[in-house]
């Protein structure tokens, strides 16, 4: 970002503070510059989930004033990627980021920048630690406890050193310390799933007696932390964990199935009986059942779970959303005809998806936000194309980006353009096809009847599905 932009904004803020009439309520400014923007706007959500859309100017810059500020965690998004910031009274926070490397390029300046630069650095460190969990979860339990305790102590000591040099608000201190603590707690809740795996998870009860001593320190109803990623992650894994007791009550040794109806009902029951905060309870109920709906083809189980959920939730909007989600997913079950969609090809031509399906087809919807996953997925698709020459493979990008940005992405990632498309209306397609994660895969026959809409790219299930499909004359 150019120096004069910061100078101008700083002058503006100082002048307004000294010369304007007193303002009712606290306020803050949020602005900055986006390098390689994927569209022409940024959204900003406040702690109450109210959202503002802020448009970029001709220089890809923006500035936004927040009146009657509620201090807390805000979320800004651009082109499908997002990050959280802490805004407090009289902050004038500026960002500079490059969409080619969203989180890693993000730098804050202005009033409120020191605390937010600390938060983004902590976030990136946590991302690195999270990637190591596949390794750390195979440590012996006693070694794992020692490792995590040492890591937590190091982070807390580092933060105390920061505070000794840069006095900060109580809110900032609470957020940082809570993030450190609840990340530590979450890893403990996750540990048995990694250590024992699905086949031996019944032995979760064999962990050392003091393994979960930290549970005496946690607050399951802290609404002040309800926007904190580390806190929410801990809550989800906590209930995943404690629901195991009832799941294994009969002592059977079969492989753990996270989609088992009784296990998921037990999670909802525990959330309902344990959480007293309606806000947190409704959030956990909603996201647990949403995860189930999106990952099962079992209609009867879905009906049973949604009926149970409707008895427990007190949020009418959540109930309406989830009942609608069930209806949408039912239209995407095997045997249904996949709804058509308008696409744009690499040359900017509009084309219907149905016009591309004239034989068994794998439709792979992907996002440029998850670059590593996208690269790996395209490599896997290329591998499958060579193995199944009688199957058509279509890649569709669902980001809300303009045509030139999408083409630049295709070129930068070295993808062939032949079977690459983007949705004409991404938001409509995301809703219609219930795209909620980094990708979505449909396998259809030549009549566009769905063979599978809930399949993973990186396991043998897809390969087996394609073998069956290409060998079955009635599905061709």
VOPAGU-2260 file (C-alpha; in pm, 1 decimal, decimal comma):
REM VOPAGU-2260
SITE   aa  ch    i         X         Y         Z
SITE  UNK   A    0       0,0       0,0       0,0
SITE  UNK   A    1     129,4     345,3     -90,3
SITE  UNK   A    2     262,9     561,0     193,5
SITE  UNK   A    3      40,5     854,8     102,8
SITE  UNK   A    4    -272,4     644,5     152,9
SITE  UNK   A    5    -178,4     576,8     516,0
SITE  UNK   A    6     -72,9     939,6     565,7
SITE  UNK   A    7    -403,2    1065,7     427,3
SITE  UNK   A    8    -607,2     831,2     644,6
SITE  UNK   A    9    -407,6     910,6     958,7
SITE  UNK   A   10    -449,7    1284,2     898,4
SITE  UNK   A   11    -821,1    1236,2     839,5
SITE  UNK   A   12    -864,6    1042,4    1164,4
SITE  UNK   A   13    -664,9    1288,4    1374,4
SITE  UNK   A   14    -849,7    1585,7    1224,7
SITE  UNK   A   15   -1189,9    1430,0    1277,3
SITE  UNK   A   16   -1110,0    1341,7    1638,6
SITE  UNK   A   17    -993,6    1696,2    1718,7
SITE  UNK   A   18   -1247,0    1901,5    1526,5
SITE  UNK   A   19   -1572,2    1711,3    1499,0
SITE  UNK   A   20   -1853,7    1726,5    1747,5
SITE  UNK   A   21   -1862,9    1452,2    2010,9
SITE  UNK   A   22   -1982,5    1124,7    1864,8
SITE  UNK   A   23   -2247,7     919,3    2042,3
SITE  UNK   A   24   -2104,8     575,6    2113,2
SITE  UNK   A   25   -1768,4     423,3    2034,0
SITE  UNK   A   26   -1645,4     391,6    1676,9
SITE  UNK   A   27   -1360,9     246,6    1472,9
SITE  UNK   A   28   -1228,7     253,3    1116,8
SITE  UNK   A   29   -1143,2     -48,9     906,4
SITE  UNK   A   30    -976,8     -14,0     567,0
SITE  UNK   A   31    -689,2    -118,6     347,6
SITE  UNK   A   32    -578,2    -246,9       9,4
SITE  UNK   A   33    -629,2    -580,3    -167,0
SITE  UNK   A   34    -358,1    -693,3    -409,1
SITE  UNK   A   35    -489,2    -911,5    -694,5
SITE  UNK   A   36    -852,6    -876,4    -581,9
SITE  UNK   A   37   -1082,6   -1160,7    -682,8
SITE  UNK   A   38   -1388,9    -934,1    -682,5
SITE  UNK   A   39   -1472,4    -573,5    -597,9
SITE  UNK   A   40   -1581,2    -591,2    -236,3
SITE  UNK   A   41   -1498,8    -692,1     119,7
SITE  UNK   A   42   -1755,2    -797,0     380,1
SITE  UNK   A   43   -1724,9    -726,0     750,8
SITE  UNK   A   44   -1929,4    -914,0    1013,4
SITE  UNK   A   45   -1962,9    -790,1    1370,1
SITE  UNK   A   46   -1993,8    -999,2    1689,6
SITE  UNK   A   47   -2373,7   -1005,6    1642,8
SITE  UNK   A   48   -2334,5   -1148,7    1288,2
SITE  UNK   A   49   -2459,4    -832,0    1118,8
SITE  UNK   A   50   -2273,7    -788,8     789,6
SITE  UNK   A   51   -2161,9    -483,7     591,8
SITE  UNK   A   52   -2046,6    -493,3     229,3
SITE  UNK   A   53   -1760,6    -251,6     155,6
SITE  UNK   A   54   -1669,8    -184,8    -208,2
SITE  UNK   A   55   -1316,9    -134,8    -336,9
SITE  UNK   A   56   -1230,7     184,2    -524,6
SITE  UNK   A   57   -1044,4     200,3    -855,9
SITE  UNK   A   58    -715,4     146,6    -669,3
SITE  UNK   A   59    -849,5    -163,4    -489,3
SITE  UNK   A   60    -865,6      22,8    -159,6
SITE  UNK   A   61   -1148,2      67,6      88,1
SITE  UNK   A   62   -1233,6     246,6     410,3
SITE  UNK   A   63   -1528,2     189,0     641,1
SITE  UNK   A   64   -1640,4     356,4     962,3
SITE  UNK   A   65   -1813,3     147,3    1228,2
SITE  UNK   A   66   -2040,6     356,7    1449,0
SITE  UNK   A   67   -2169,3     240,8    1787,8
SITE  UNK   A   68   -1891,3     -14,4    1795,5
SITE  UNK   A   69   -1928,5    -336,2    1991,0
SITE  UNK   A   70   -1570,9    -427,5    2090,8
SITE  UNK   A   71   -1486,2    -783,4    1997,9
SITE  UNK   A   72   -1399,7   -1026,6    1723,0
SITE  UNK   A   73   -1500,8    -922,2    1370,9
SITE  UNK   A   74   -1467,4   -1128,0    1053,6
SITE  UNK   A   75   -1376,4    -988,2     712,2
SITE  UNK   A   76   -1404,4   -1186,9     390,0
SITE  UNK   A   77   -1288,7   -1144,1      32,7
SITE  UNK   A   78   -1324,3   -1388,8    -254,6
SITE  UNK   A   79   -1426,9   -1678,6     -33,3
SITE  UNK   A   80   -1139,4   -1639,2     214,9
SITE  UNK   A   81   -1173,5   -1486,9     558,8
SITE  UNK   A   82    -984,9   -1381,2     868,0
SITE  UNK   A   83   -1080,1   -1248,3    1210,1
SITE  UNK   A   84    -972,1    -919,7    1365,7
SITE  UNK   A   85   -1011,4    -758,6    1705,9
SITE  UNK   A   86   -1167,8    -413,1    1697,9
SITE  UNK   A   87   -1193,3    -186,2    2000,1
SITE  UNK   A   88   -1294,9     175,8    2052,5
SITE  UNK   A   89   -1104,1     430,6    1839,4
SITE  UNK   A   90    -910,4     170,6    1640,5
SITE  UNK   A   91    -821,7     270,6    1284,2
SITE  UNK   A   92    -705,8     -61,2    1146,5
SITE  UNK   A   93    -565,7     -97,0     795,0
SITE  UNK   A   94    -492,6    -422,6     617,8
SITE  UNK   A   95    -275,3    -508,1     322,2
SITE  UNK   A   96    -304,7    -852,7     169,1
SITE  UNK   A   97    -239,2   -1038,8    -153,3
SITE  UNK   A   98    -504,6   -1292,3    -252,3
SITE  UNK   A   99    -231,7   -1519,6    -390,9
SITE  UNK   A  100    -124,1   -1584,3     -31,1
SITE  UNK   A  101    -412,2   -1456,8     179,2
SITE  UNK   A  102    -317,6   -1527,4     541,6
SITE  UNK   A  103      59,6   -1527,7     498,5
SITE  UNK   A  104      61,4   -1189,0     322,0
SITE  UNK   A  105    -174,5   -1018,8     566,9
SITE  UNK   A  106     -19,8    -718,7     745,2
SITE  UNK   A  107    -191,5    -465,5     971,1
SITE  UNK   A  108     -99,9    -100,5    1026,9
SITE  UNK   A  109    -261,0     188,1    1210,5
SITE  UNK   A  110    -416,3     208,3    1553,7
SITE  UNK   A  111    -497,3    -145,2    1670,4
SITE  UNK   A  112    -238,6    -305,0    1442,7
SITE  UNK   A  113      -2,2    -439,5    1710,6
SITE  UNK   A  114    -262,0    -665,6    1870,5
SITE  UNK   A  115    -391,1    -785,1    1532,8
SITE  UNK   A  116     -42,3    -859,0    1399,6
SITE  UNK   A  117      10,8   -1063,8    1715,9
SITE  UNK   A  118    -315,5   -1249,7    1650,1
SITE  UNK   A  119    -236,6   -1330,6    1285,0
SITE  UNK   A  120     111,8   -1451,2    1381,4
SITE  UNK   A  121     -44,3   -1674,4    1649,0
SITE  UNK   A  122    -298,3   -1801,4    1396,1
SITE  UNK   A  123     -25,8   -1901,5    1149,5
SITE  UNK   A  124     172,3   -2071,4    1427,7
SITE  UNK   A  125    -140,5   -2264,9    1527,6
SITE  UNK   A  126    -194,7   -2368,0    1164,0
SITE  UNK   A  127     157,5   -2509,5    1158,2
SITE  UNK   A  128      98,5   -2695,1    1484,4
SITE  UNK   A  129    -232,7   -2830,4    1356,8
SITE  UNK   A  130     -58,6   -2982,0    1054,8
SITE  UNK   A  131     172,2   -3169,3    1291,7
SITE  UNK   A  132    -116,0   -3329,4    1479,5
SITE  UNK   A  133    -113,1   -3647,7    1271,0
SITE  UNK   A  134     233,9   -3703,4    1414,5
SITE  UNK   A  135     181,9   -3576,5    1769,2
SITE  UNK   A  136    -139,6   -3779,3    1807,0
SITE  UNK   A  137      68,8   -4097,3    1778,5
SITE  UNK   A  138     289,4   -4009,1    2073,3
SITE  UNK   A  139     238,2   -4218,2    2384,0
SITE  UNK   A  140     -26,2   -4047,0    2603,8
SITE  UNK   A  141     221,6   -3949,6    2877,7
SITE  UNK   A  142     461,5   -3804,8    2618,2
SITE  UNK   A  143     174,2   -3619,5    2449,8
SITE  UNK   A  144      69,4   -3461,0    2780,6
SITE  UNK   A  145     426,2   -3344,5    2844,6
SITE  UNK   A  146     465,3   -3212,0    2489,0
SITE  UNK   A  147     138,9   -3015,8    2493,0
SITE  UNK   A  148     200,7   -2877,0    2843,1
SITE  UNK   A  149     543,3   -2751,6    2738,0
SITE  UNK   A  150     400,4   -2593,3    2421,4
SITE  UNK   A  151     125,5   -2419,5    2618,4
SITE  UNK   A  152     374,7   -2287,3    2874,9
SITE  UNK   A  153     598,8   -2151,0    2597,7
SITE  UNK   A  154     308,9   -1966,7    2434,4
SITE  UNK   A  155     191,1   -1816,9    2762,3
SITE  UNK   A  156     546,5   -1707,5    2851,0
SITE  UNK   A  157     587,9   -1547,7    2508,6
SITE  UNK   A  158     262,9   -1357,1    2555,0
SITE  UNK   A  159     360,3   -1237,2    2902,9
SITE  UNK   A  160     683,5   -1103,9    2753,7
SITE  UNK   A  161     479,4    -920,9    2488,3
SITE  UNK   A  162     251,9    -768,3    2754,1
SITE  UNK   A  163     551,1    -647,5    2956,3
SITE  UNK   A  164     659,4    -435,9    2658,8
SITE  UNK   A  165     320,5    -345,8    2510,4
SITE  UNK   A  166      44,0    -303,2    2767,7
SITE  UNK   A  167    -287,3    -413,6    2617,2
SITE  UNK   A  168    -658,0    -421,0    2690,2
SITE  UNK   A  169    -822,8    -683,5    2907,7
SITE  UNK   A  170   -1021,9    -800,1    2604,6
SITE  UNK   A  171    -709,4    -864,8    2397,9
SITE  UNK   A  172    -544,2   -1045,6    2687,8
SITE  UNK   A  173    -853,4   -1263,7    2736,0
SITE  UNK   A  174    -869,4   -1355,0    2366,9
SITE  UNK   A  175    -502,2   -1452,5    2341,4
SITE  UNK   A  176    -491,9   -1652,6    2663,7
SITE  UNK   A  177    -823,3   -1822,6    2583,6
SITE  UNK   A  178    -695,7   -1917,8    2237,5
SITE  UNK   A  179    -383,9   -2073,9    2389,8
SITE  UNK   A  180    -582,3   -2259,9    2656,3
SITE  UNK   A  181    -864,6   -2387,7    2436,4
SITE  UNK   A  182    -628,4   -2502,0    2162,9
SITE  UNK   A  183    -449,8   -2700,8    2433,9
SITE  UNK   A  184    -781,0   -2846,7    2554,0
SITE  UNK   A  185    -899,8   -2925,1    2199,1
SITE  UNK   A  186    -587,7   -3126,9    2115,5
SITE  UNK   A  187    -649,9   -3342,8    2422,1
SITE  UNK   A  188   -1009,7   -3405,5    2314,6
SITE  UNK   A  189    -890,6   -3494,3    1963,3
SITE  UNK   A  190    -608,7   -3719,8    2079,9
SITE  UNK   A  191    -790,4   -4055,8    2122,8
SITE  UNK   A  192    -935,6   -4035,4    1771,0
SITE  UNK   A  193    -585,9   -4006,1    1625,2
SITE  UNK   A  194    -405,7   -4234,8    1868,2
SITE  UNK   A  195    -644,3   -4530,6    1855,4
SITE  UNK   A  196    -800,7   -4477,7    1513,3
SITE  UNK   A  197   -1148,3   -4602,0    1422,6
SITE  UNK   A  198   -1067,7   -4969,6    1473,5
SITE  UNK   A  199    -937,4   -4941,4    1830,7
SITE  UNK   A  200   -1121,3   -4634,9    1957,7
SITE  UNK   A  201   -1303,3   -4849,0    2214,1
SITE  UNK   A  202    -980,6   -4826,1    2416,8
SITE  UNK   A  203   -1027,2   -4449,4    2462,8
SITE  UNK   A  204   -1114,0   -4527,3    2825,4
SITE  UNK   A  205    -763,4   -4667,7    2881,1
SITE  UNK   A  206    -598,5   -4324,5    2873,9
SITE  UNK   A  207    -425,9   -4209,8    3197,4
SITE  UNK   A  208    -664,3   -4101,2    3473,6
SITE  UNK   A  209    -533,0   -3743,9    3469,4
SITE  UNK   A  210    -553,7   -3705,7    3090,4
SITE  UNK   A  211    -868,2   -3491,0    3106,4
SITE  UNK   A  212    -794,1   -3303,3    3429,4
SITE  UNK   A  213    -810,8   -2978,8    3230,1
SITE  UNK   A  214   -1189,9   -3023,8    3202,8
SITE  UNK   A  215   -1214,9   -2879,0    3553,8
SITE  UNK   A  216   -1087,3   -2547,7    3410,5
SITE  UNK   A  217   -1320,1   -2512,2    3111,1
SITE  UNK   A  218   -1630,2   -2296,6    3081,5
SITE  UNK   A  219   -1878,9   -2454,7    2841,1
SITE  UNK   A  220   -2109,2   -2151,8    2848,9
SITE  UNK   A  221   -1878,3   -1854,6    2787,5
SITE  UNK   A  222   -2067,2   -1643,8    2532,9
SITE  UNK   A  223   -1782,2   -1390,4    2529,1
SITE  UNK   A  224   -1572,7   -1655,8    2352,8
SITE  UNK   A  225   -1844,7   -1775,1    2115,1
SITE  UNK   A  226   -1670,6   -1615,3    1814,5
SITE  UNK   A  227   -1331,6   -1761,7    1902,8
SITE  UNK   A  228   -1222,8   -2043,4    1671,2
SITE  UNK   A  229   -1021,9   -2225,6    1938,5
SITE  UNK   A  230   -1317,4   -2222,6    2177,3
SITE  UNK   A  231   -1564,7   -2356,7    1922,0
SITE  UNK   A  232   -1323,3   -2623,7    1803,4
SITE  UNK   A  233   -1278,4   -2739,8    2160,7
SITE  UNK   A  234   -1655,1   -2760,4    2214,6
SITE  UNK   A  235   -1710,1   -2971,6    1903,1
SITE  UNK   A  236   -1433,2   -3216,3    1991,9
SITE  UNK   A  237   -1538,0   -3228,2    2356,4
SITE  UNK   A  238   -1883,4   -3356,6    2265,6
SITE  UNK   A  239   -1740,4   -3586,5    1997,8
SITE  UNK   A  240   -1531,3   -3735,5    2276,9
SITE  UNK   A  241   -1773,9   -3767,9    2565,4
SITE  UNK   A  242   -2039,6   -3923,9    2338,5
SITE  UNK   A  243   -1807,4   -4225,1    2299,2
SITE  UNK   A  244   -1897,2   -4353,0    2645,7
SITE  UNK   A  245   -2257,0   -4431,2    2549,3
SITE  UNK   A  246   -2155,4   -4546,2    2200,3
SITE  UNK   A  247   -1937,4   -4819,1    2351,4
SITE  UNK   A  248   -2164,1   -4894,1    2647,5
SITE  UNK   A  249   -2214,7   -5253,9    2533,9
SITE  UNK   A  250   -1841,6   -5303,6    2489,5
SITE  UNK   A  251   -1861,2   -5403,9    2123,8
SITE  UNK   A  252   -1533,0   -5389,1    1932,6
SITE  UNK   A  253   -1659,3   -5291,5    1589,1
SITE  UNK   A  254   -1495,2   -5002,6    1404,4
SITE  UNK   A  255   -1607,6   -4657,8    1512,8
SITE  UNK   A  256   -1863,3   -4499,1    1278,5
SITE  UNK   A  257   -1901,2   -4125,6    1330,9
SITE  UNK   A  258   -2218,7   -4131,2    1118,9
SITE  UNK   A  259   -2394,6   -4384,9    1343,7
SITE  UNK   A  260   -2738,7   -4255,0    1439,2
SITE  UNK   A  261   -2714,0   -4348,1    1807,7
SITE  UNK   A  262   -2376,1   -4172,2    1839,6
SITE  UNK   A  263   -2510,9   -3850,5    1685,8
SITE  UNK   A  264   -2828,2   -3853,8    1894,3
SITE  UNK   A  265   -2610,0   -3896,0    2202,2
SITE  UNK   A  266   -2405,7   -3589,6    2102,3
SITE  UNK   A  267   -2722,6   -3380,6    2069,2
SITE  UNK   A  268   -2852,3   -3513,7    2402,2
SITE  UNK   A  269   -2528,9   -3422,7    2579,1
SITE  UNK   A  270   -2521,9   -3074,5    2426,8
SITE  UNK   A  271   -2881,7   -3016,0    2532,9
SITE  UNK   A  272   -2830,2   -3144,0    2887,8
SITE  UNK   A  273   -2488,8   -2983,2    2948,0
SITE  UNK   A  274   -2499,6   -2638,3    2785,9
SITE  UNK   A  275   -2710,6   -2372,6    2958,3
SITE  UNK   A  276   -2632,1   -2084,7    2719,7
SITE  UNK   A  277   -2903,4   -2087,0    2451,7
SITE  UNK   A  278   -2670,6   -1912,8    2206,4
SITE  UNK   A  279   -2394,8   -2173,1    2239,6
SITE  UNK   A  280   -2637,7   -2465,5    2265,4
SITE  UNK   A  281   -2821,6   -2370,5    1946,3
SITE  UNK   A  282   -2491,9   -2314,8    1764,5
SITE  UNK   A  283   -2358,9   -2658,7    1859,4
SITE  UNK   A  284   -2687,4   -2834,5    1784,1
SITE  UNK   A  285   -2710,3   -2666,9    1443,8
SITE  UNK   A  286   -2357,6   -2743,8    1330,1
SITE  UNK   A  287   -2355,1   -3101,4    1455,0
SITE  UNK   A  288   -2673,8   -3195,4    1273,5
SITE  UNK   A  289   -2567,7   -2995,7     967,4
SITE  UNK   A  290   -2250,8   -3204,2     949,5
SITE  UNK   A  291   -2459,5   -3522,3     968,3
SITE  UNK   A  292   -2706,0   -3413,4     697,7
SITE  UNK   A  293   -2424,6   -3324,3     458,4
SITE  UNK   A  294   -2240,8   -3652,8     501,4
SITE  UNK   A  295   -2509,3   -3920,2     488,9
SITE  UNK   A  296   -2731,8   -4078,1     225,7
SITE  UNK   A  297   -2947,2   -4243,3     493,5
SITE  UNK   A  298   -3284,6   -4067,5     471,5
SITE  UNK   A  299   -3438,9   -4254,4     764,7
SITE  UNK   A  300   -3148,6   -4162,4     992,4
SITE  UNK   A  301   -3172,2   -3800,2     878,8
SITE  UNK   A  302   -3544,4   -3789,6     959,3
SITE  UNK   A  303   -3485,1   -3939,5    1304,3
SITE  UNK   A  304   -3205,5   -3696,3    1387,0
SITE  UNK   A  305   -3383,0   -3386,0    1255,7
SITE  UNK   A  306   -3693,8   -3476,9    1457,7
SITE  UNK   A  307   -3479,0   -3506,6    1770,8
SITE  UNK   A  308   -3303,3   -3177,9    1691,7
SITE  UNK   A  309   -3631,3   -2988,8    1643,6
SITE  UNK   A  310   -3729,5   -3082,4    1999,8
SITE  UNK   A  311   -3407,3   -2939,6    2143,1
SITE  UNK   A  312   -3331,2   -2621,7    1946,1
SITE  UNK   A  313   -3494,2   -2292,0    2041,7
SITE  UNK   A  314   -3377,3   -2100,9    1732,5
SITE  UNK   A  315   -3657,3   -2077,1    1470,8
SITE  UNK   A  316   -3421,3   -1952,6    1197,2
SITE  UNK   A  317   -3189,5   -2250,7    1248,2
SITE  UNK   A  318   -3485,7   -2487,7    1233,7
SITE  UNK   A  319   -3606,6   -2337,0     906,3
SITE  UNK   A  320   -3256,1   -2350,5     758,2
SITE  UNK   A  321   -3197,8   -2715,0     852,4
SITE  UNK   A  322   -3538,9   -2833,2     732,5
SITE  UNK   A  323   -3460,6   -2660,3     403,1
SITE  UNK   A  324   -3117,6   -2824,0     394,9
SITE  UNK   A  325   -3277,9   -3167,0     431,8
SITE  UNK   A  326   -3507,1   -3091,1     136,5
SITE  UNK   A  327   -3213,0   -2975,5     -75,8
SITE  UNK   A  328   -2998,6   -3278,4       4,0
SITE  UNK   A  329   -3291,2   -3513,1     -67,1
SITE  UNK   A  330   -3295,4   -3376,5    -423,0
SITE  UNK   A  331   -2931,2   -3477,0    -457,1
SITE  UNK   A  332   -2963,9   -3838,7    -347,0
SITE  UNK   A  333   -2875,5   -4129,6    -580,4
SITE  UNK   A  334   -3145,5   -4185,8    -842,3
SITE  UNK   A  335   -3245,9   -3819,0    -861,8
SITE  UNK   A  336   -3168,1   -3612,6   -1171,8
SITE  UNK   A  337   -2897,7   -3356,4   -1099,2
SITE  UNK   A  338   -3038,9   -3003,4   -1139,1
SITE  UNK   A  339   -2897,7   -2815,5   -1436,7
SITE  UNK   A  340   -2676,2   -2508,8   -1402,6
SITE  UNK   A  341   -2541,4   -2230,4   -1620,7
SITE  UNK   A  342   -2163,1   -2237,0   -1664,7
SITE  UNK   A  343   -1898,1   -2015,6   -1822,1
SITE  UNK   A  344   -1614,0   -2171,8   -2018,2
SITE  UNK   A  345   -1256,7   -2041,8   -2042,9
SITE  UNK   A  346   -1346,5   -1823,0   -2342,0
SITE  UNK   A  347   -1635,1   -1656,8   -2160,2
SITE  UNK   A  348   -1912,7   -1849,5   -2335,7
SITE  UNK   A  349   -2220,6   -1950,5   -2137,7
SITE  UNK   A  350   -2313,8   -2316,6   -2153,7
SITE  UNK   A  351   -2552,1   -2550,3   -1970,2
SITE  UNK   A  352   -2402,9   -2827,4   -1761,1
SITE  UNK   A  353   -2647,8   -3076,7   -1914,5
SITE  UNK   A  354   -2502,1   -3014,2   -2261,5
SITE  UNK   A  355   -2166,4   -3150,7   -2140,5
SITE  UNK   A  356   -2303,2   -3476,5   -1999,8
SITE  UNK   A  357   -2332,4   -3742,0   -2271,7
SITE  UNK   A  358   -2172,5   -4035,2   -2089,1
SITE  UNK   A  359   -2084,5   -4131,4   -1729,8
SITE  UNK   A  360   -1948,1   -3812,8   -1576,0
SITE  UNK   A  361   -1762,6   -3698,9   -1266,6
SITE  UNK   A  362   -1846,2   -3337,8   -1182,3
SITE  UNK   A  363   -1583,6   -3187,3    -953,1
SITE  UNK   A  364   -1669,3   -2850,4    -793,9
SITE  UNK   A  365   -1361,0   -2679,0    -653,3
SITE  UNK   A  366   -1246,3   -2360,9    -483,2
SITE  UNK   A  367    -930,0   -2162,0    -549,1
SITE  UNK   A  368    -927,7   -2066,1    -180,9
SITE  UNK   A  369    -789,6   -2410,3     -93,4
SITE  UNK   A  370    -495,8   -2404,6    -332,5
SITE  UNK   A  371    -312,4   -2713,2    -207,6
SITE  UNK   A  372    -632,5   -2917,9    -201,6
SITE  UNK   A  373    -716,7   -2790,7    -549,8
SITE  UNK   A  374    -376,5   -2891,2    -688,6
SITE  UNK   A  375    -394,1   -3236,2    -531,6
SITE  UNK   A  376    -750,3   -3285,3    -651,5
SITE  UNK   A  377    -674,3   -3187,2   -1009,6
SITE  UNK   A  378    -377,4   -3423,0   -1007,7
SITE  UNK   A  379    -604,1   -3702,5    -883,6
SITE  UNK   A  380    -866,2   -3622,7   -1148,8
SITE  UNK   A  381    -597,8   -3641,1   -1418,1
SITE  UNK   A  382    -495,8   -3981,4   -1282,1
SITE  UNK   A  383    -856,8   -4103,8   -1294,8
SITE  UNK   A  384    -903,2   -3969,0   -1648,8
SITE  UNK   A  385    -618,9   -4186,8   -1768,8
SITE  UNK   A  386    -761,3   -4491,4   -1592,1
SITE  UNK   A  387   -1122,6   -4434,4   -1704,0
SITE  UNK   A  388   -1116,2   -4297,5   -2061,5
SITE  UNK   A  389   -1490,0   -4369,7   -2103,8
SITE  UNK   A  390   -1578,2   -4133,7   -1820,0
SITE  UNK   A  391   -1614,7   -3758,9   -1865,9
SITE  UNK   A  392   -1452,8   -3533,1   -1602,9
SITE  UNK   A  393   -1576,9   -3176,2   -1558,1
SITE  UNK   A  394   -1417,9   -2926,5   -1315,7
SITE  UNK   A  395   -1630,6   -2629,9   -1204,4
SITE  UNK   A  396   -1501,6   -2343,5    -990,3
SITE  UNK   A  397   -1756,1   -2205,6    -742,4
SITE  UNK   A  398   -1574,7   -1893,9    -618,4
SITE  UNK   A  399   -1743,5   -1556,1    -649,8
SITE  UNK   A  400   -1462,4   -1420,3    -867,4
SITE  UNK   A  401   -1468,3   -1233,7   -1195,4
SITE  UNK   A  402   -1380,4   -1411,7   -1519,9
SITE  UNK   A  403   -1030,4   -1266,1   -1554,2
SITE  UNK   A  404    -931,6   -1361,2   -1199,7
SITE  UNK   A  405   -1054,1   -1717,6   -1257,2
SITE  UNK   A  406    -861,4   -1743,8   -1586,1
SITE  UNK   A  407    -549,9   -1609,6   -1416,7
SITE  UNK   A  408    -593,9   -1872,7   -1143,1
SITE  UNK   A  409    -628,6   -2153,6   -1400,7
SITE  UNK   A  410    -312,5   -2033,6   -1573,4
SITE  UNK   A  411    -115,6   -1990,1   -1249,5
SITE  UNK   A  412    -204,2   -2342,1   -1136,2
SITE  UNK   A  413    -117,7   -2486,4   -1479,5
SITE  UNK   A  414    -456,7   -2650,8   -1530,8
SITE  UNK   A  415    -565,7   -2748,6   -1880,6
SITE  UNK   A  416    -857,5   -2535,1   -1993,7
SITE  UNK   A  417   -1050,8   -2800,0   -2189,1
SITE  UNK   A  418   -1284,2   -2918,3   -1912,9
SITE  UNK   A  419   -1258,6   -2619,9   -1678,6
SITE  UNK   A  420   -1568,4   -2408,6   -1612,2
SITE  UNK   A  421   -1704,2   -2168,3   -1353,3
SITE  UNK   A  422   -2061,5   -2122,5   -1236,2
SITE  UNK   A  423   -2239,8   -1822,9   -1389,9
SITE  UNK   A  424   -2408,9   -1763,7   -1055,6
SITE  UNK   A  425   -2184,5   -1909,7    -781,6
SITE  UNK   A  426   -2409,0   -1823,4    -485,8
SITE  UNK   A  427   -2709,1   -1987,4    -652,7
SITE  UNK   A  428   -2505,6   -2297,4    -743,2
SITE  UNK   A  429   -2359,7   -2327,3    -393,1
SITE  UNK   A  430   -2711,9   -2337,5    -252,3
SITE  UNK   A  431   -2854,1   -2563,9    -523,6
SITE  UNK   A  432   -2573,9   -2820,1    -499,5
SITE  UNK   A  433   -2524,6   -2776,7    -122,4
SITE  UNK   A  434   -2153,8   -2697,1    -155,5
SITE  UNK   A  435   -2026,6   -2634,2     195,6
SITE  UNK   A  436   -1664,6   -2746,1     205,8
SITE  UNK   A  437   -1354,1   -2712,0     -10,9
SITE  UNK   A  438   -1505,0   -2924,9    -287,2
SITE  UNK   A  439   -1807,8   -3125,1    -396,3
SITE  UNK   A  440   -1820,4   -3429,8    -624,3
SITE  UNK   A  441   -2113,0   -3572,9    -818,6
SITE  UNK   A  442   -2103,0   -3893,3   -1020,0
SITE  UNK   A  443   -2385,4   -3908,9   -1277,2
SITE  UNK   A  444   -2482,1   -4129,8   -1569,2
SITE  UNK   A  445   -2543,1   -3998,1   -1920,6
SITE  UNK   A  446   -2903,6   -3904,2   -1831,6
SITE  UNK   A  447   -2763,5   -3692,3   -1543,1
SITE  UNK   A  448   -2911,3   -3928,2   -1287,0
SITE  UNK   A  449   -2707,5   -3914,4    -968,9
SITE  UNK   A  450   -2507,0   -4227,2    -894,3
SITE  UNK   A  451   -2325,9   -4078,0    -594,5
SITE  UNK   A  452   -2331,5   -3730,1    -442,7
SITE  UNK   A  453   -2147,3   -3800,6    -122,0
SITE  UNK   A  454   -1812,1   -3945,2    -218,2
SITE  UNK   A  455   -1448,6   -3872,4    -139,5
SITE  UNK   A  456   -1192,8   -3814,1    -411,4
SITE  UNK   A  457    -893,2   -3959,0    -228,3
SITE  UNK   A  458   -1014,7   -4303,1    -130,3
SITE  UNK   A  459   -1098,3   -4622,7    -315,2
SITE  UNK   A  460   -1473,3   -4560,5    -306,6
SITE  UNK   A  461   -1470,7   -4331,5    -610,8
SITE  UNK   A  462   -1259,0   -4571,6    -812,9
SITE  UNK   A  463   -1492,1   -4859,5    -722,5
SITE  UNK   A  464   -1793,2   -4645,8    -815,2
SITE  UNK   A  465   -1647,9   -4567,3   -1159,0
SITE  UNK   A  466   -1560,6   -4931,2   -1222,1
SITE  UNK   A  467   -1919,0   -5031,9   -1144,3
SITE  UNK   A  468   -2059,4   -4748,0   -1352,1
SITE  UNK   A  469   -1855,0   -4817,8   -1664,1
SITE  UNK   A  470   -1925,6   -5191,8   -1643,4
SITE  UNK   A  471   -2300,9   -5148,1   -1600,9
SITE  UNK   A  472   -2478,4   -5106,3   -1932,6
SITE  UNK   A  473   -2796,0   -4976,5   -1774,6
SITE  UNK   A  474   -2607,1   -4687,6   -1612,6
SITE  UNK   A  475   -2419,7   -4582,0   -1921,2
